[in-house]
Structure formats: C-alpha cells, structure tokens
Amino acid sequence: MTQTADRAAQRVLSVFLVQSASTLTAFHEQATWATLAEIRLMARIAGLKVANVNGSYAGEPYGAHSREMLVVLERQ
C-alpha cells in the first residue's frame, strides 16, 4: 500500500496491491478530509447540528491524536 497526502487540497490518494495466485491487481482510492470546524459549518448550512463526536468506533473521545473522527448529526 502507498499513500500520498496533499494537505492543501485535503486529499489522500492510496494504492492497494492485491496478489492472487496468478494476478496482481491495483486498487486506487481517493479520500477527502474535513476539519471538525468545517463539518460543523457544513452541518449548520444543511440545517443540522453536531450531536456527538467520537475518536473511534469504540466510542473513545475525539482528540488531537485521534486517527478517526466519527460525527453524529441531527436535525435542528
């Protein structure tokens, strides 16, 4: 797997290589990230509000060193 991060564009490009008995297949993935402040703004514009923010699927608090950000939105 290789990853390239473009911080200015807030984008990560990844390539995953999967090898079977006779083939090697490359899967390309592109992801865009947003800050919590940007998510709050987008939610407000959409008529939603942030109900909860976690740092993992296990429910850990979101913080500066979290690898994930899970945001629960609700209608206002």
N, C-alpha and C positions, 0 to 999 in steps of 0.2 A: 504494500500500500504506500502511496505517496500523497502528500498534501501540500498545497500551495495556498497561503493566506494572503489576500490583498486587503490590508486594513483600511485603506482609503475607500474602497468600494464595498467594504464589509462583506466580503465573499470568500468562501473556501472552495477550492477545487480539489477533488480527490480522485485517484485512480486506484481501483482494486483489481488485482490479478488473481484469477481463479484457474487452477490447473486440474484437469481431469487426466484420465489415463492417456488420452490422445490429443487433447487440445489445451490451449492456453487462451483464456478469454479475459479481455479488459473491460471493466465496468467503470464508467465515468459518472461522477456525481458532483453537482454544484449546489452549495447551500449559501444562503444569505443570513446574516445575523443582525439583530437589533438590540439596542440597549434597553434596559428596563424603562428609562425615561421615554424613549421612542415608542415603546409598546404602550405605555400609559397615555401618550398623546394620541396614538392611532386609535386606541380604545375609546377615548373621550370623543374624538371626531365621529366614531361609529355609534355613539350613544351607549357605550359600555363602560364599565369600571373594573378595575383590578380587584378581585375578591381575595386572592391568595397568591403568594409566590413561594415556590419551593426550590431547593437546590438539587433535588434528586427525586426519583420516583418513590424512594423510601420515605419521603416527607421531610428530609433534612432542611434546615433553614437555608435560604439563599444568601450567599455572601460573596465577598471579593474573590475567594478562591474556589468557588463552585464551578464545576465543569459543565453543569447543565442549569437551565433556568426553565422551570415549568410554571406557566402563568395561567391562572383560572380567571376568566372574565365572566361578568354577569351584566344583565340589562339594568339600566338605572331606573 
